[in-house]
Amino acid sequence: MTVASMEEILLLDMIDEQTRDSLQQLQQKLEGLLLEVDAKLSQEDIPQQSKLLNFKDEIEKALNGMSRITTLTIEHDMSRDEFMQHHQSDVHEFKQLVNDNVEKISKIEELN
């Protein structure tokens, strides 16, 4: 094993491809929902306007969080495999969270 120098790398580079794909899918779904909400809000006389505005705010917060995640850097002093072993439970919980949210958004989209 070679000793890695301390350098900053993107967190996304340390997680598996499936999770990166799920993050991208989640971001696309959130962006699509935001467009739908904006379209509904542009209509006149919406009975659920305050709920839609709150929903829009939550979508925007989620997208901002996604942006922070995709640009998050970590100090790299171990290989990807070492990182995954050391943070296995955290990575698993993160993957589950992303997958759960993709499913929730899919269900919301089905309601529309």
Beta strands, then each sheet from edge to edge (+ up, - down):
strand 1: 7-10
strand 2: 73-76
sheet 1: 1+ 2-
end
